[in-house]
Amino acid sequence: MSDIPDLSVLNTVYKIIEERSKTQPEDSYVCALLNDPKGINKILEKVGEEATETIIAVKDGNKEEIVYETSDLLFHLLVMLFECGVTPDDISAELARRFK
């Protein structure tokens, strides 16, 4: 058994983002971000906000908060990547290329 955790959940979340973009449910936070009048700037604001909150959690040394805020950051990064047409597979391929 590998000590490396299964990160396939990132692909699952990305697919949910993609699906919400297509189906446009009224109560979807993803759709609210993607359809915001500020466009990509709204998503980037959220990425910046979550990055700052992650940094603060790290500085405070609170593992539970680090996990929580990093999860928020990764989610918003996935929304940003979707909006830019970049998939988790694109990122995985680049990381694999770098760490051969």
C-alpha positions as CSV (number, residue, x, y, z in Angstrom):
1,M,0.0,0.0,0.0
2,S,1.3,3.4,-0.9
3,D,1.8,6.2,1.6
4,I,0.7,8.7,-1.1
5,P,-2.9,9.7,-0.6
6,D,-5.4,9.2,-3.4
7,L,-6.1,12.7,-5.0
8,S,-8.7,11.5,-7.4
9,V,-11.2,13.6,-5.4
10,L,-9.7,16.6,-7.2
11,N,-10.9,15.1,-10.5
12,T,-14.3,14.4,-9.0
13,V,-14.7,18.0,-7.7
14,Y,-13.5,19.3,-11.1
15,K,-16.2,17.2,-12.9
16,I,-18.8,18.5,-10.5
17,I,-17.7,22.1,-11.3
18,E,-18.0,21.2,-15.0
19,E,-21.4,19.6,-14.6
20,R,-22.7,22.6,-12.6
21,S,-21.5,24.9,-15.3
22,K,-23.6,23.0,-17.8
23,T,-26.8,22.5,-15.8
24,Q,-26.7,25.9,-14.0
25,P,-28.6,24.9,-10.8
26,E,-30.1,28.0,-9.2
27,D,-28.6,27.4,-5.7
28,S,-25.1,26.5,-7.0
29,Y,-22.1,28.4,-5.5
30,V,-20.0,27.3,-8.5
31,C,-22.5,28.9,-10.8
32,A,-22.5,32.1,-8.7
33,L,-18.8,32.3,-9.1
34,L,-18.8,31.4,-12.8
35,N,-21.6,33.8,-13.6
36,D,-20.5,36.7,-11.4
37,P,-20.5,40.1,-13.4
38,K,-16.8,40.5,-12.3
39,G,-16.0,37.4,-14.3
40,I,-12.6,35.7,-13.6
41,N,-11.8,38.6,-11.3
42,K,-14.4,37.3,-8.8
43,I,-12.8,33.8,-8.9
44,L,-9.3,35.3,-8.5
45,E,-10.5,37.4,-5.5
46,K,-11.7,34.1,-3.8
47,V,-8.4,32.4,-4.6
48,G,-6.5,35.3,-3.0
49,E,-8.8,35.3,0.0
50,E,-8.4,31.6,0.5
51,A,-4.7,31.7,0.0
52,T,-4.4,34.4,2.7
53,E,-6.6,32.4,5.1
54,T,-4.4,29.3,4.5
55,I,-1.3,31.3,5.2
56,I,-2.8,32.6,8.5
57,A,-3.7,29.0,9.5
58,V,-0.2,27.9,8.8
59,K,1.3,30.8,10.8
60,D,-1.1,29.9,13.7
61,G,0.0,26.2,13.5
62,N,-3.5,24.9,13.7
63,K,-3.5,21.7,11.6
64,E,-7.4,21.5,11.5
65,E,-7.6,25.0,10.1
66,I,-4.7,24.4,7.7
67,V,-6.7,21.4,6.3
68,Y,-9.9,23.4,6.2
69,E,-8.5,26.5,4.5
70,T,-6.3,24.5,2.1
71,S,-9.4,22.6,1.0
72,D,-11.2,25.9,0.3
73,L,-8.1,27.1,-1.6
74,L,-7.9,24.0,-3.7
75,F,-11.6,24.2,-4.5
76,H,-11.3,27.8,-5.7
77,L,-8.2,26.9,-7.7
78,L,-10.2,24.2,-9.4
79,V,-12.9,26.7,-10.3
80,M,-10.2,29.0,-11.6
81,L,-8.6,26.2,-13.7
82,F,-12.0,25.2,-15.1
83,E,-12.7,28.8,-16.1
84,C,-9.3,28.9,-17.9
85,G,-9.8,25.6,-19.6
86,V,-7.1,23.8,-17.6
87,T,-7.8,20.4,-16.2
88,P,-6.3,18.5,-13.2
89,D,-4.9,16.1,-15.8
90,D,-3.0,19.0,-17.3
91,I,-1.5,19.9,-13.9
92,S,-0.7,16.2,-13.2
93,A,1.1,15.9,-16.5
94,E,3.2,18.9,-15.9
95,L,4.1,17.7,-12.4
96,A,5.0,14.3,-13.8
97,R,7.2,15.9,-16.4
98,R,9.0,17.9,-13.7
99,F,9.5,15.1,-11.3
100,K,10.7,12.2,-13.6
